[in-house]
Amino acid sequence: MAKSKSRKVTASKGKTRSKSAVHSRGHIKPAAAKTKQQVCLDLLNRPEGATVEELQAATGWQQHSVRGFLAGAVKKKLGLTLLSEKPNAGPRHYRIASAV
C-alpha cells in the first residue's frame, strides 16, 4: 500500500498549511438528523411504549422489519430489556424497561 503524501499549500502571508486544512475551512457540517433507530428508541422509551403500527408509521418499515429490529437491535445488540404488554382490548405495546 502506498502512503498518501500531504501537499503543502502556501497561504497569502507565506505560511504553509496542509491541503486538507484549506479545503475543510469554512465548511460547517449540518446537525445530523435522527436515525430511524433513534426514533424507534424514543418511542419505546415513552411510559406507554409503542405499538408495531406506531413504529411502522414512524419509520416506514414493514411489520417484519419492526419485529426484527426489536429482537435484533434492541434486545441482542443493545442489550435492553424489552417489555411486551397486551391489554384486553387493543394492540400489543412494547416498551423499554427503565433502569431503576
C-alpha positions in Angstrom: 0.0 0.0 0.0 1.3 3.4 -0.9 1.4 6.1 1.7 -0.6 9.2 0.9 1.5 12.4 0.8 0.1 15.6 2.2 0.9 18.5 -0.2 1.6 21.9 1.3 -0.3 25.0 0.1 1.2 28.4 0.6 -1.1 30.8 2.3 -1.3 34.5 1.5 1.2 35.5 4.2 3.8 32.9 3.3 2.7 30.4 5.8 2.1 26.8 4.7 -0.8 24.7 5.6 -1.8 21.2 4.6 -4.2 21.0 1.6 -6.8 19.2 3.7 -7.0 22.1 6.1 -7.5 24.6 3.2 -10.4 22.6 1.8 -12.1 21.9 5.2 -12.0 25.6 6.2 -15.4 27.3 6.1 -17.4 24.1 5.8 -19.8 23.6 8.7 -21.5 20.2 9.0 -25.2 20.3 9.5 -26.7 18.7 12.6 -27.3 15.1 11.9 -31.0 14.1 11.6 -32.3 11.4 13.9 -31.8 7.9 12.6 -34.8 5.5 12.3 -33.2 3.5 15.2 -33.2 6.6 17.4 -36.8 7.5 16.5 -37.8 3.9 17.5 -35.9 4.0 20.7 -37.5 7.4 21.6 -41.0 5.9 21.1 -40.1 2.8 23.1 -38.8 4.9 26.0 -42.2 6.5 26.5 -44.1 5.3 29.6 -46.8 3.9 27.4 -44.3 2.4 24.9 -45.2 1.9 21.3 -47.2 -0.5 19.1 -45.8 -2.1 16.0 -48.1 0.1 14.0 -46.7 3.3 15.5 -43.2 2.1 14.8 -44.1 1.3 11.2 -45.6 4.7 10.7 -42.6 6.5 12.2 -40.0 4.6 10.2 -41.8 3.4 7.0 -40.7 -0.2 7.8 -42.8 -3.2 7.2 -44.1 -5.2 10.2 -41.5 -8.0 9.9 -38.7 -5.4 9.8 -40.0 -3.7 13.0 -40.2 -7.1 14.8 -36.6 -7.9 13.6 -35.4 -4.5 14.9 -37.0 -5.2 18.3 -35.4 -8.7 18.6 -32.1 -8.0 16.9 -31.1 -4.4 17.7 -32.9 -3.7 20.9 -32.6 -7.0 22.7 -29.5 -8.5 21.3 -27.2 -5.8 20.2 -28.1 -3.0 22.6 -28.9 -5.4 25.5 -32.0 -3.5 26.6 -34.9 -5.2 28.4 -38.0 -5.0 26.2 -41.3 -5.4 27.9 -44.4 -6.6 25.9 -47.8 -5.8 27.3 -51.1 -6.9 25.7 -54.2 -5.1 27.1 -57.5 -6.9 26.9 -58.7 -4.7 24.1 -56.2 -3.2 21.7 -52.8 -3.9 20.1 -49.7 -5.1 21.9 -47.5 -2.4 23.4 -43.7 -2.7 23.6 -41.5 -0.5 25.8 -38.0 -0.5 27.2 -37.8 -1.2 30.9 -36.4 1.8 32.7 -33.3 1.4 34.8 -34.4 1.9 38.4 
